[in-house]
């Protein structure tokens, strides 16, 4: 692993650990992070010696979603293709995570927002620090959502609550996420790393053939992710060219309240 890597990958006795290492930017997803994260997941998926995967992050926040500064640069350079990242990065990443045959555990501390939430929900088991905060956030910048949220949230919460969270962007706590079944366990923030590693290690040392069948059965019961990703891509392309989206992103970066016109 190079010191320039913003995504780390290590394997120890069957347990693979992928670590987001862009803590200074709250692990925002720029092109380099997305490309390195996808490459790491694909490497894990191809390694027959891996028996469980732990996805974690350095710093205070798990992931605040898309790097909006990079996104604005894309809008300015070529607005018609600024949302190509959904097809080029997010959809392949979510499909790769869904295709990992071994148990996937995500440790969520701090902010888990937008595509960061989508990535977390792609895991099999989530463990959160008690101070974790979650939100979809997309409509705040006049987008509908990506990273599989239109599928995973509806599957986990039902259409009514999922719609509310996606439309209103309400923040919710680790305790609420636990109550709603979005996370498996909540632990004190200081214990998150150790607890997540212990859980992932337990899975790596367990009956992984049985776990693979559990994943297959659960996936079959909640099919439709690929179709949802394609629908999200279409919505992102259309909304990414809207005036509301551009003005909202500019307002977000300027720390002012956006004014939406509905187009």
DOMI-768686 format. One record per residue: x, y, z of N, C-alpha, C, O in turn. Coordinates in steps of 0.001 Angstrom, whole numbers, padded with zeros to 6 digits, always signed. Atoms other than C-alpha are relative to their C-alpha. Example, Ala and Ser with C-alpha at 12.3 -4.5 7.8 and 13.67 -1.06 7.14 Angstrom:
<pts>
+000890-001190+000000+012300-004500+007800+000900+001200+000000+001936+001181+000665-000820-001190-000060+013670-001060+007140-000770+001090+000730-000261+002198+000899
</pts>
This chain:
<pts>
+000849-001207+000000+000000+000000+000000+000873+001242+000000+001729+001388+000873-000756-001239+000095+001436+003376-001050-000500+001009+001026-001670+001007+001409+000403-001062-000933+001449+006307+001343-000923+001000-000677-001576+001797-000005+000891-000901+000735-000424+008170-001416-001402-000565-000137-002311+000141-000575+001310+000615+000122-003328+005730-001309-000997+000653+000949-000682+000919+002109+001068-000520-000850-006597+007159-000013-000951-001115+000405-001905-000893+001150+000721+001195-000427-008000+003658+000323+001037-001073+000299+001830-001439-000569-000935+001038-000383-006037+001042+002242-000639-001374-000042-001841-001514+000182+000472+001384+000010-006342-002730+001901+001041-000885+000659+002216-000852+000294-000868+000976-000643-004864-005380+004171-000778-001289+000192-002004-001275+000310+000620+001304-000228-005542-009091+004622+000789-000709+001083+002008-000847+000986-000637+000685-001118-004816-010937+007861-000807-001251+000340-001926-001170+000848+000623+001279-000351-005651-014632+008259-001457-000076-000456-002339-000451+000316+001334+000112+000575-008681-014466+005987-000889+001212+000174-001956+001280-000436+000796-001215-000199-009958-011083+007173+000599+001145-000805+001710+001598-000529-000418-001155+000789-009682-008323+004585-000568+001263+000637-001724+001289+001058+000440-001281-000537-009878-004744+005824+000271+001088-001025+001411+001305-001434-000111-001154+000898-010556-001824+003494-000254+001249+000832-001250+001338+001550+000081-001197-000824-009979+001589+005046+000001+001256-000858+000923+001473-001644+000010-001319+000635-011013+004985+003699+000975+000883+000769+000906+000978+001994-001082-000714-000660-008037+007234+004393+000044+001470-000420+001124+002055-000505+000038-001425+000358-009170+010717+003357-000674+000774+001141-001629+001522+000934+000635-000542-001203-009955+011826+006892-000095+001516-000022-001063+002081+000487+000010-001461+000028-009064+015476+006257-001149+000575-000788-001505+001740-000610+001173-000425+000783-011976+015669+003808-001228-000797+000408-002165-000945-000377+001114+000806-000515-014317+013550+005960-000302-001182-000913-001443-001633-001016+000118+001143+000912-013680+010728+003469-000994+000233-001123-001683-000686-001565+000827-000315+001162-015565+012544+000722+000510-000773-001201+001706-001037-001328-000301+000878+001118-015677+010535-002472+000357+000785-001249-000522+001185-002012-000437-000557+001271-013586+012097-005200+000346-001154-000934+000224-002319-000556-000270+001043+000987-012542+010219-008329+001031-001009+000492+000870-002213+000292-001059+000902-000444-009397+008795-006751-000523-000969+001056-000226-002162+001001+000558+000875-001028-011255+007454-003705-000903-001050-000640-000808-002236-000324+000941+000937+000626-013967+005905-005862+000732-001073-000796+000379-002251-000732-000740+000976+000803-011479+004264-008209+000775-000969+000889+000784-002173+000630-000763+000871-000882-009292+002935-005395-000911-000907+000823-000566-002057+001096+000936+000821-000768-012288+001719-003414-000540-001142-000854-000607-002283-000397+000476+001052+000896-013686-000174-006391+001093-001040-000239+000823-002241-000208-001102+000933+000236-010271-001697-007103+000233-000889+001215+000504-002081+001070-000207+000784-001219-009934-002795-003470-001092-001048+000169-000805-002195+000512+001107+000952-000127-013383-004408-003412+000148-001121-001022-000066-002289-000700-000169+001024+001041-012703-006204-006695+001151-000944+000351+001068-002144+000089-001123+000840-000403-009363-007457-005352-000419-000974+001097-000039-002145+001076+000498+000872-001070-011055-008819-002239-000901-001080-000581-000792-002252-000218+000940+000962+000582-013785-010464-004303+000707-001105-000766+000198-002222-000861-000728+000976+000802-011168-012238-006422+000945-000855+000835+001561-001784+000312-000942+000708-000876-009161-013505-003435-000716-001140+000711-001522-000903+001611+000668+001159-000592-010259-017028-002527+000397-000215+001459-000266-000965+002176-000430+000146-001381-008371-016745+000752-000716+000909+000975-000585+000745+002188+000736-000928-000861-010586-013944+002070-001293-000652+000467-002028-001231-000334+001193+000637-000567-013347-015139+004400-000968+001016+000613-002087+000662+000985+000882-001075-000455-014771-011798+005572+000661+001317-000368+001881+001395-000511-000485-001330+000358-014442-008118+004694-000518+001020+001005-001709+001055+001312+000354-001125-000867-014411-005146+007071+000301+001286-000748+001425+001491-001205-000164-001318+000609-014942-001675+005586-000098+001035+001109-001096+001090+001828-000047-000993-001063-013959+001171+007895+000598+001299-000544+000932+001390-001725-000528-001287+000439-012703+004754+007779+000831+000633+001096+000539+000482+002283-000782-000780-000939-010055+006875+009406-000693+001331+000272-001476+001812-000547+000534-001315-000313-010989+010108+011143-001333-000044+000703-001802-001106+001112+001239-000139-000763-014169+011370+012745-001222-000491-000763-002209-000900-000150+001186+000307+000802-016526+010606+009861+000243-001174-000929+001313-001307-001524-000106+001136+000918-017190+007446+007900+000101+000489-001437+001071+000182-002130-000020-000504+001375-018063+009200+004633-001150+000984-000186-002302+000671+000113+001032-001020+000215-019920+012402+003731-000531-000007-001428-001224+000923-001838+000529+000106+001352-020658+011245+000194+000884+000660-001036+002077+000867-000812-000732-000569+001127-019631+012802-003101+000755+001265+000402+000234+002104+001138-000780-001224-000172-016866+015418-003018-000631+001083-000872-000522+001037-002097+000754-000987+000766-018909+018459-004027+000894+001011-000699+000506+001568-001726-000915-000907+000691-015919+020624-004884+000401-000592-001348+000445+000117-002354-000313+000666+001255-014914+018073-007506-001221+000007-000914-001100+000190-002125+001224+000027+000803-018531+017853-008634-000256+001347-000662-000650+001391-001827+000179-001330+000582-018750+021627-009161+000968+000205-001165+000599+000771-002194-000974-000110+001089-015580+021482-011247-000492-000763-001225-000297-000322-002358+000559+000762+001103-017267+018812-013343-001160+000715-000668-001288+000693-001892+001113-000761+000561-020392+020927-013766+000500+001155-000858-000058+001441-001917-000541-001138+000740-018300+023878-014902+000698-000448-001280+000649+000246-002295-000739+000474+001172-016222+021806-017302-000925-000570-001069-000738-000323-002260+000895+000662+000961-019052+019802-018893-001232-000488+000751-001289-001639+001185+001184+000312-000799-022445+019879-017194-000748-001218-000525-001370-001942+000252+000740+001119+000588-023879+017309-019601+000542-001345+000455-000155-002357+000390-000617+001263-000398-021473+014693-018289+000438-000014+001461+001157-000917+001887-000425-000083-001397-021036+015745-014678-000508-001168+000827+000106-001530+001830+000560+001113-000754-023228+012868-013508+000436-001362-000543-000094-002392-000127-000495+001269+000527-021345+010224-015494+000607-000869+001097+000719-002086+000945-000601+000763-001099-019747+009223-012195-000948-001053+000559-000496-002045+001130+000948+001010-000490-022945+007357-011300+000195-001309-000754+000283-002377-000148-000192+001199+000805-022492+004938-014191+001436-000516+000059+001670-001724+000022-001406+000391+000068-018687+004960-014107+000556-000488+001329+001451-001333+001363-000592+000305-001302-018075+004707-010371-000992-000608+000991-000764-001704+001503+000893+000456-001064-021052+004344-008045-000673-001327-000327-000692-002233+000506+000686+001255+000319-022958+001640-009887+000950-001196-000024+000609-002241+000531-000935+001132-000085-019896-000579-010447+000413-000319+001433+000560-001488+001791-000392+000237-001388-018903-000106-006807-001084-000730+000767-000797-001683+001492+001089+000644-000730-022325-001044-005459-000215-001427-000485-000501-002322+000311+000122+001365+000512-022527-004048-007753+001138-000876+000512+000930-002045+000835-001139+000768-000505-019054-005130-006662-000193-000367+001465+000080-001500+001861+000251+000295-001409-019962-004847-002987-001083-001061+000161-000967-001966+000987+001085+000983-000082-023181-006765-003544+000470-001374-000445-000091-002388-000030-000468+001266+000522-021212-009447-005354+001067-000690+000827+001459-001814+000514-000997+000643-000862-018666-010122-002605-000650-001206+000670-001690-001075+001315+000640+001244-000445-019352-013733-001639+000090-000194+001511-000674-000972+002082-000215+000198-001438-018106-013414+001969-000730+001092+000782-001127+002102+000200+000666-001030-000791-019686-011478+004852+000732+001347-000059+001959+001403+000024-000549-001358+000045-019167-007707+004606-000535+000775+001207-001745+000904+001390+000335-000785-001188-019123-005638+007813+000456+001425-000228+001560+001643-000727-000383-001405+000086-019099-001838+007850-000048+000616+001392-001023+000455+002126-000077-000737-001268-017995+000226+010859-000284+001468-000287+000463+002114-001021+000435-001370+000287-019788+003591+010860+000196+000879+001224-000425+000667+002266-000172-001011-001035-018554+006463+012976-000242+001371-000579+000067+001600-001749+000221-001358+000480-019558+010113+012689-001015+000063-001113-002015-000653-001100+000953-000229+001086-021259+011283+009507+000038-001128-001018+001102-001581-001439+000175+001020+001043-022581+008699+007067-001122+000520-000888-002299+000318-000590+000946-000834+000737-024287+010716+004362+000062-000306-001491+001115-000664-002018+000043+000110+001447-025401+010443+000755+000515-001337-000482+000049-002384-000033-000571+001235+000517-023352+007896-001161+000717-000781+001095+000853-002001+000999-000580+000705-001141-021597+007102+002112-001017-000914+000652-000687-002033+001044+001079+000824-000534-024928+005829+003418-000305-001151-000953-000537-002277-000513+000250+001052+000968-025484+003900+000206+001038-001107+000088+000702-002289+000013-001075+000986-000134-022115+002190+000588-000186-000815+001276-000040-002037+001263+000192+000709-001271-022812+001341+004234-001149-000997-000098-001054-002107+000426+001165+000879+000101-026202-000149+003373+000223-001158-000962-000574-002096-000996-000322+001116+000888-024584-002367+000742+000657-001153+000747+000796-002247+000199-000637+001043-000794-022885-004329+003523-001037-000967+000548-002239-000705+000507+000895+000977-000620-024329-007391+005202-000342+000396+001432-001481+000239+001873+000179-000352-001413-023861-006130+008767+000653+001354+000249+001784+001597-000173-000528-001305-000347-023405-002590+010055+000098+000122+001520-000828-000237+002247-000187-000312-001406-021985-001645+013442+000343+001484+000080+001197+001967-000663-000147-001453-000033-022154+002013+014451+000450+000477+001363+000113-000113+002389-000308-000701-001234-020636+004255+017044-001220+000770+000446-002025+001188-000386+001204-000640-000510-023215+005863+019299-000162+001444-000477-001266+001987-000440+000090-001365+000507-022387+009290+017872-000202+000098-001498-000173+001197-002052+000175-000010+001459-022962+008294+014261-001269+000752-000389-002279+000700+000312+001132-000744+000536-025290+010489+012207-000172-000364-001467+000800-000445-002218+000302+000465+001345-027010+009443+009000-000947+000971-000707-001742+001655-000063+000956-000777+000801-028817+011242+006154+000178-000379-001459+001257-000794-001882-000106+000240+001439-029620+010775+002484+000614+001218-000687+001558+001074-001463-000599-001290+000390-028930+014479+001681-000167+000400-001466+000121+001546-001812-000013-000301+001423-029535+014288-002072-000928+001141-000399-000542+002002-001190+000922-001053+000429-032610+016500-002363+000461+001375+000469+000000+002389-000057-000554-001282-000429-030702+019209-000493+000792+000691-001094+000968+001909-001072-000677-000584+001161-028752+019689-003715-000766-000356-001283-000185-000461-002364+000910+000186+001137-031733+018966-005986+000310-001245-000827+000174-001234-002050-000155+001298+000639-030850+015350-006779-000934-000990+000683-001478-000705+001749+000936+000975-000549-032905+012211-006170+000692-001081+000817+000112-001597+001772-000707+001039-000742-030271+009738-004974+000721-000955-000924+000346-001130-002083-000723+001032+000736-027779+007132-006098+000526-001013+001007+000042-001082+002137-000650+001001-000856-025614+004336-004642-000975-001026+000575-000742-001588+001645+000930+001052-000378-028602+002026-004406-000995+000353+001080-001744-000521+001516+000871-000359-001125-030511+003985-001746-001480-000210-000310-002251-000545+000589+001418+000190+000326-033814+003774-003625-000401-001463+000136-001587-001779+000224+000263+001426-000200-033510+000009-003271+000190-000397+001462-000704-000980+002076-000324+000495-001345-031828-000564+000086-000868+000622+001079-001272-000064+002019+000843-000627-001025-033832+001972+002071-001422-000536-000036-002028-000781+001007+001366+000536+000102-037145+000720+000739-000039-001426+000533-000971-001792+001248-000048+001374-000491-036136-002886+001424+000071-000046+001520-000565-000890+002152-000222+000028-001445-035068-002053+004972-001124+000660+000785-001467+000205+001876+000910-000832-000787-037679+000508+006001-001424+000050-000521-002319+000513+000185+001311-000173+000612-040645+000265+003648-000060+001305-000775+000741+002213-000554+000063-001133+000916-041717+002784+001056-000267+001328+000703+000316+002346+000329+000383-001263-000630-043233+005384+003396+001187+000675+000688+001491+001834+000405-001119-000614-000716-040259+005955+005700+001161+000277-000946+001820+001309-000823-001082-000219+000957-037757+005557+002863-000262+001253-000825+000651+002048-001052+000346-001186+000768-039598+008180+000824+000203+001259+000819+000743+002247+000322-000185-001153-000866-039636+010562+003755+001461+000351+000184+001836+001521+000105-001429-000255-000194-035922+010169+004377+000659+000521-001268+001546+001372-001210-000610-000445+001248-035091+010620+000712-000504+001367-000437+000267+002160-000977+000527-001308+000395-037386+013585+000100+000426+001104+000965+000851+002178+000538-000239-001038-000999-036836+015461+003355+001448+000065+000461+001885+001083+000997-001400+000000-000400-033251+014459+004013+000218+000045+001502+001281+000460+001965-000116-000064-001460-033921+014141+007741+001227-000758+000488+001513-001866+000033-001094+000705-000644-030884+013288+009801-000569-000961+001037-001589-000678+001666+000409+000917-001049-031191+010268+012059+001226-000557+000709+002321-000615+000149-001091+000379-000879-029083+008933+014865+000302-001493-000072-000435-002264-000685-000334+001416-000087-027357+005638+015516-001089-000759+000749-001425-001885+000383+001069+000659-000755-030071+004836+018076-001227-000226-000873-001844-001290-000809+001124+000170+000921-032778+005423+015472+000308-001064-001044-000544-001893-001364-000390+000997+000990-030864+003387+012909-000095-001409+000575-000500-002342-000118+000107+001304-000664-030693+000527+015410-001467-000390+000167-001846-001533-000090+001424+000264-000210-034393+000818+016215-000691-000383-001310-001599-001214-001314+000607+000274+001296-035262+000765+012498+000582-001230-000685+000074-001662-001720-000612+001177+000596-033019-002202+011778+001039+000291-001064+001434-000611-001803-001017-000346+000995-030509-000314+009627+001405-000384+000456+002288-000594-000375-001285+000463-000522-027609-001252+011908-000252-001174+000936-001325-001299+001525+000119+001199-000814-026971-004480+013786+000328+000277+001462-000245-000341+002360-000460-000251-001358-025261-003022+016844+000524+001423+000110+001091+001956-000845-000557-001319-000300-024368+000334+018410+000900-000136+001221+000520-000738+002226-000973+000089-001091-021302+000675+020618+000527+001399+000301+000379+002300-000525-000643-001287-000261-019518+003560+022353+001006+000335-001094+001683-000552-001613-000868-000407+001105-017548+005582+019803+001424-000511+000170+002044-000961-000794-001379+000405-000248-014231+004733+021433+000227-001492-000209+001366-001933-000363-000117+001452+000145-014965+001011+021072-000329-000488-001409-000281-001688-001679+000483+000403+001322-016113+001050+017439+001016-000840-000765+000674-001904-001280-001001+000713+000776-012857-000038+015820+000216-001416+000492+000230-002360-000297-000245+001322-000575-012228-002923+018195-001213-000902-000151-001071-002088-000452+001222+000806+000089-015860-004079+018160-000236-000462-001436-000627-001607-001664+000207+000375+001402-016068-004030+014355+001012-001055-000436+000669-001998-001150-001024+000989+000356-012793-005909+013994-000321-001354+000620-000168-002388-000029+000345+001266-000666-013903-008524+016535-001159-000687-000707-001145-001906-000879+001146+000569+000703-017203-009017+014715+000421-000581-001350+000024-001688-001712-000463+000482+001300-015502-009311+011318+000886-001230+000159+000825-002151-000655-000851+001156-000247-012942-011715+012773-000836-001236+000329-000513-002337-000115+000889+001118-000318-015722-013897+014183-000580-000590-001279-000659-001810-001423+000556+000474+001266-017256-014109+010721+001069-000684-000847+000808-001705-001483-001086+000591+000785-013886-014811+009086+000369-001386+000513+000813-002239-000255-000329+001293-000607-013371-017711+011490-001191-000963+000010-001076-002082+000511+001222+000799-000074-016912-019051+011031-000232-000855-001236+000660-001011-002070+000345+000887+001125-018699-021348+008556-000303+000807-001257-001464+001062-001577+000173-000945+001095-018121-019198+005495-000828-000558-001159-001469+000210-001875+000863+000567+001042-019811-021648+003095-001466+000229+000348-002278+000535-000524+001371-000261-000442-022981-021310+005166-000336+001475-000136-001438+001834-000552+000234-001436+000125-022589-017538+005262-000271+000375-001459-001127+001215-001735+000208-000292+001416-022342-017489+001456-001419-000361-000434-002035+000351-001227+001372+000385+000321-025641-019341+001226-001011+000956+000633-002038+001262+000027+000868-001002-000626-027232-016909+003706-000068+001241-000884-001152+001768-001133-000037-001182+000862-026099-014013+001481-000824-000233-001265-001568+000650-001692+000727+000297+001226-027522-015719-001604-001504-000017+000241-002272+000502-000570+001423+000073-000318-030868-016399+000061-000576+001393+000263-001662+001723-000215+000468-001364-000294-031179-012833+001380-000051+000829-001265-000996+001589-001475-000033-000755+001248-030181-011390-001983-001177-000362-000893-001782+000510-001517+001130+000438+000830-032809-013473-003765-001322+000544+000523-002246+000807-000246+001231-000508-000603-035439-012257-001323-000176+001492-000201-001281+002017-000066+000068-001462+000174-034606-008629-002019+000634+000392-001324+001417+001339-001389-000581-000260+001317-033734-008710-005717-000480+001336-000544-001480+001888-000086+000392-001249+000641-033889-005624-007871+001021+001106+000136+000760+002221-000315-001003-001045-000174-030694-003731-006951+000490+000517-001345+000596+001728-001536-000548-000433+001284-029359-003675-010510-000963+000922-000726-000559+001934-001298+001008-000843+000642-032608-002268-011853-000096+001359+000691-000256+002387+000033+000057-001263-000746-032661+000350-009088+001191+000883-000341+001044+002098-000479-001188-000776+000351-029110+001413-009914-000167+000665-001360+000241+001812-001536+000211-000583+001320-030072+001972-013543-001014+001137+000048-000836+002161-000611+000977-001090-000139-033114+004019-012584+000635+001215+000662+000372+002348+000260-000687-001108-000666-030964+006116-010249+000936+000730-000967+001051+001955-000933-000905-000623+000962-028458+006695-013038-000775+000945-000926-000334+002064-001187+000799-000840+000882-031172+008027-015334-000473+001274+000684-000449+002354+000095+000446-001172-000750-032521+010335-012650+001152+000961+000249+000988+002177+000155-001162-000848-000266-029038+011592-011816+000415+000778-001237+000756+001957-001142-000372-000690+001233-028276+012418-015440-000945+001159-000293-000514+002243-000687+000979-001055+000273-031485+014392-015810+000114+001131+001012+000182+002299+000630-000039-001028-001035-031310+016222-012490+001343+000703+000063+001417+001866+000462-001327-000615-000023-027581+016850-012793+000119+001175-000951+001013+002007-000795-000001-001118+000950-028346+019225-015675-000970+001109+000399-001100+002106-000311+001027-000974-000391-031021+021136-013754+000604+001252+000628+001696+001219+001195-000422-001259-000623-030730+024748-012619-000020-000122+001518+000864+000397+002200+000093+000150-001454-031845+023795-009125+001231-000701+000565+001749-000306+001610-001159+000730-000504-028990+021333-008742+001228+000890+000025+001937+000946+001030-001204-000843+000058-026303+023757-009865-000041+001100+001054+000952+001345+001739+000093-001084-000979-027583+026604-007704+000085-000536+001421+000628+000130+002302-000048+000576-001341-027983+024293-004710+001413-000407+000388+001820-000213+001534-001390+000352-000293-024420+022966-004978+000812+001256+000291+001613+001274+001226-000706-001260-000250-023100+026526-005228-000352+000553+001376+000517+001045+002096+000440-000493-001302-025178+027488-002187+000612-000822+001129+001022-000268+002149-000583+000869-001024-023920+024500-000207+001449+000369+000254+001864+000501+001405-001418-000326-000162-020285+025362-000851+000199+001395+000571+001192+001659+001249-000061-001353-000547-020980+029011-000009-000629+000117+001378-000658+001196+001970+000635+000058-001323-022751+027944+003199-001192+000948+000110-001359+001650+001107+001235-000769-000049-025993+029663+002320-001165-000901-000403-000960-001972-000973+001186+000798+000275-029550+028396+001937-000379+000101-001469-000518+001210-001986+000342-000063+001420-030442+027437-001639-001447+000431-000205-002303+000230+000657+001357-000364+000395-033495+028825-003395-000373-000841-001210+000234-000711-002273+000380+000919+001072-035239+026208-005519-001133+000595-000847-002065+001205-000323+001009-000492+000934-037278+027103-008610-000804-001129-000628-001792-000881-001319+000748+001135+000515-038408+023595-009514+000390-000438-001396-000346-001181-002045-000450+000433+001333-036390+023189-012719+001520+000122-000070+002118-000189-001100
</pts>
